[in-house]
C-alpha cells in the first residue's frame, strides 16, 4: 500500500475517533466552542460529533473520498476558531496538551491534500480499469 493510499485511512481514523469522543465525552468540546456562536455549545459539539464520522467513512472509500475530504476541509474551516481557542486555552498546560491543541490547526491542509490526491487518482486515465 503506497503512502497516498494510506493517507486517506490515516486521515479517517482520527476523524472517527474524534467524532466518537464528541458523543462519549462532550464536555471538553463544549468548552472550546466560541461563546459568540448562537445556541448551546452542546448543540455545536453534537453537530461536530455527527459530521466527523461521516467525513471519516467517506474519506475511507475511494468513490466518495474527494467529496468527503472537501467536506471535512470545509468543516475544519468552520471549527478553526474553536481549535485556535483550544490552543490559546492550553498554552500553559503540559507539552502533550499543547501539542494536541496545536496539532489540530493544520487539519484543513491534510483534508485538502487527501481531496487533491483523490482527484488526481481519478485523472490518471487508469482509475478503475477505465481509460
QUISUL-V877708 format. One record per residue. N is the residue number from 1. RES is the residue in one letter. SS is DSSP state (hx for helix, st for strand, lp for the rest). PSI is psi in degrees with one decimal (999 if undefined). D_LAST is the distance of its C-alpha to the last C-alpha in whole Angstrom. Layout:
# QUISUL-V877708
n->[N	N]
res->[RES	RES]
ss->[SS	SS]
psi->[PSI	PSI]
d_last->[D_LAST	D_LAST]
This chain:
# QUISUL-V877708
n->[1	2	3	4	5	6	7	8	9	10	11	12	13	14	15	16	17	18	19	20	21	22	23	24	25	26	27	28	29	30	31	32	33	34	35	36	37	38	39	40	41	42	43	44	45	46	47	48	49	50	51	52	53	54	55	56	57	58	59	60	61	62	63	64	65	66	67	68	69	70	71	72	73	74	75	76	77	78	79	80	81	82	83	84	85	86	87	88	89	90	91	92	93	94	95	96	97	98	99	100	101	102	103	104	105	106	107	108	109	110	111	112	113	114	115	116	117	118	119	120	121	122	123	124	125	126	127	128	129	130	131]
res->[X	X	X	X	X	X	X	X	X	X	X	X	X	X	X	X	X	X	X	X	X	X	X	X	X	X	X	X	X	X	X	X	X	X	X	X	X	X	X	X	X	X	X	X	X	X	X	X	X	X	X	X	X	X	X	X	X	X	X	X	X	X	X	X	X	X	X	X	X	X	X	X	X	X	X	X	X	X	X	X	X	X	X	X	X	X	X	X	X	X	X	X	X	X	X	X	X	X	X	X	X	X	X	X	X	X	X	X	X	X	X	X	X	X	X	X	X	X	X	X	X	X	X	X	X	X	X	X	X	X	X]
ss->[lp	lp	hx	hx	hx	hx	hx	hx	hx	hx	hx	hx	hx	hx	hx	hx	hx	hx	hx	hx	hx	hx	hx	hx	lp	lp	hx	hx	hx	hx	lp	lp	lp	lp	lp	lp	lp	lp	lp	lp	hx	hx	hx	hx	hx	hx	hx	hx	hx	hx	hx	hx	hx	hx	hx	hx	hx	hx	hx	hx	lp	lp	lp	lp	hx	hx	hx	hx	hx	hx	hx	hx	hx	hx	hx	hx	hx	hx	hx	hx	hx	hx	hx	hx	hx	hx	hx	hx	hx	lp	lp	lp	lp	lp	hx	hx	hx	hx	hx	hx	hx	hx	hx	lp	lp	lp	hx	hx	hx	hx	hx	hx	hx	hx	hx	hx	hx	hx	hx	hx	hx	lp	lp	lp	lp	lp	hx	hx	hx	lp	lp]
psi->[125.4	165.6	-40.0	-27.5	-34.6	-33.5	-45.9	-35.7	-38.9	-33.0	-42.0	-36.1	-56.8	-32.6	-44.4	-41.9	-45.6	-42.5	-41.3	-42.6	-35.1	-35.4	-44.2	-39.7	74.9	-21.8	-47.1	-32.4	-38.5	-37.6	-17.7	-2.0	122.3	135.6	-20.1	-12.9	142.9	155.0	-175.0	142.8	-35.5	-35.9	-44.2	-38.8	-44.8	-40.2	-44.6	-38.8	-26.5	-37.4	-41.2	-44.2	-32.5	-43.0	-41.5	-48.5	-44.1	-39.2	-27.1	-20.4	124.7	-37.8	-33.7	3.5	-50.0	-48.4	-41.8	-40.6	-38.4	-40.0	-40.5	-41.5	-43.7	-40.9	-45.7	-32.4	-41.6	-36.1	2.0	-42.6	-37.2	-38.5	-38.1	-44.1	-42.7	-43.1	-42.2	-45.5	-31.6	10.7	-22.2	7.2	169.9	156.6	-43.5	-36.8	-42.2	-43.9	-42.8	-41.2	-44.8	-31.3	-20.9	-24.9	-38.6	14.6	-33.8	-40.2	-40.8	-44.8	-42.9	-37.7	-40.8	-43.4	-43.3	-46.8	-38.3	-39.5	-39.4	-35.3	-34.7	-12.1	12.3	-11.8	2.6	9.4	129.2	20.3	6.5	154.3	999]
d_last->[22	22	24	21	20	24	25	24	26	29	29	29	32	34	33	34	37	38	38	40	42	43	44	46	48	47	50	49	46	49	51	48	47	49	52	51	48	50	50	51	49	48	46	44	44	43	40	39	39	37	34	34	33	31	29	29	27	25	24	24	21	17	17	20	20	20	22	24	25	25	28	29	30	31	34	35	35	38	39	40	43	44	43	45	48	47	47	50	52	51	52	55	54	53	50	48	48	48	45	43	44	43	40	39	39	35	33	32	30	29	27	26	24	23	21	20	18	17	15	14	12	10	10	8	5	5	7	9	7	4	0]
